[in-house]
Amino acid sequence: MIWKITTTRHMFRTRLPALCMVTLVHPVTVSTQMFASTKAADNAASAESMEPILISPTPKRASQLGLPRSRSSMLSFFDSSSQPSASPNVSSRSPPTFASPPPPSMVPHLMISSTKLPDSWSAPMRVLITTARKVLERNKDNIALARILSMTKYGRPYPPTATRITPVVIPRRQEGAPEGLPSDLSTGTLTAEWVEYRNPAVQANPSERVILFIHGGAYFMCSRKTHRPLTWKYAKLSGAKVFAIDYRLSPEYVFPAALHDAISAYMYLVDPPPITASQPPTPPVRYSPNQIIICGDSAGGNLATALLLWLRSNAKRLGLGMPAGGVLMSPWLDLTHSMPSFVLHGDVDLLPYASLDPKYITQNRSQYYVKDNTFLRNPLVSPKCHQNISNDITPLPPLLIQCGSSERLYHEILHFASTTLAQSPAPVTLEVYEHMTHVHQLLQWEPLARLAQESVGKFVIESSNTAVGLDAVWESQIWKRMVT
């Protein structure tokens, strides 16, 4: 696993064989974060005997800072046994209680000890985050109003004139319907759009990269249009065409309807349907899976992860192949809200504690996205609950995961990267941006937001350039289907 810790002053990027320490350098304080290797050969005995290495302007051993020496003592913080066995009572609207919360002295950077906003925030960021938090909290009980607010253009610049946006309607694929989807919901169409940044320097060469972009919005709001500030930027930075989709939103449609739409979008790229008279004269382009990067933010990051997990189990059966990589920006990986940061970072992050429209939220249903709480621990709903992602079947592609250290989802992202993906053979890059909030990539004026965007662009280029040839099953089945 690769860990990149990014701050306003320093950036460290490293690949290390065992337990290590990376330092976050701040103008006032120096905080630390520990992480573990993903090599399967590492065992607990070697980890216990190895003292973490601290990289800082003034080198110190971990023991001098009062930090644990071993991976096991550090990651016991994230042990599921210390978490509540069920979701908190949604009607009481009180924060969940944890059986054994981690001591603040153990991991000084993994939580915020006060409600004071970080000093590193710019004035515009302070105003926007504070205002957004108040507005979202005030309207968390009204889905209709929250959807209207999500469509406002405030803070979202229009794409430049060099951007070309082409709407398209694509069919839902019955053969890609996930388990549990009613047959009457496996047909129809969904709306998507191609976003291209027209660069005169490369106008003659068609893009060989495609980003399948899945927008966030807690599964009940936002659309491909609200996320154009990201899609056009990624098209520019990576030289790729961005294929952004509008999936079915909850609570009108519950799991796995949105997942089916994401699967249909991926199948449209690698195995487009036959041309019919109602389609435009230009046929859809057939892309190799190695040309495609799946990208999503927040709930879209959850859906992108679920899509990768579903493809991991079903791609070869359908002859689809795995994509070249995945980009997860502040992914919402735990719909049970079982990790401490979801409560501890509530006074700094812009996310509200919950959306509690009484028309839909009941004692047995704490999230709009699911029919009832029995679905919350399904790995395709909460990927953090996946027991282990190893290479026993088709491995996951390389992943880039980005998050802010001040967001509510911080701990579940760390847990997913360090524990759930621990046995995954594919490289995983986790980027933590100091004091940044949920999906800070949308804060176009912030230097760390621009840095995160540039990192995504580089990852898309590197992943598609280094992808190995076509998957044998995809080559033998899909291209045969195209010829016949």
Secondary structure, DSSP 8 states (H G I E B T S, - for coil): -EEEEE-SS-EEEE--SS-EEEEEE-SS-EEEEEE----TT--HHHHHH----EESSS---GGGGT--SSHHHHHGGG-GGGS-SS---TTTT-----SS---TTT-TTSS-SSS---TTS-HHHHHHHHHHHHHHHHTTT-HHHHHHHHT--TT-----TTEEEEEEEEE--GGG--TT--GGGS-SEEEEEEEEE--GGGTTS----EEEEE--STTTS--TTTTHHHHHHHHHHH--EEEEE----TTTS-TTHHHHHHHHHHHHHHS-----TTS-SS------GGGEEEEEETHHHHHHHHHHHHHHHHHHHHT----SEEEEES----TT--STHHHHTTTTSSS-S----TTT-BTTB--TTSSSGGGTT-TTT-GGG-S---SSSS----EEEEEETTSTTHHHHHHIIIIITTT-SS-EEEEEETT--TTGGG-TTSHHHHHHHHHHHHHHHHHHHH--S--HHHHHHHHHHHH-
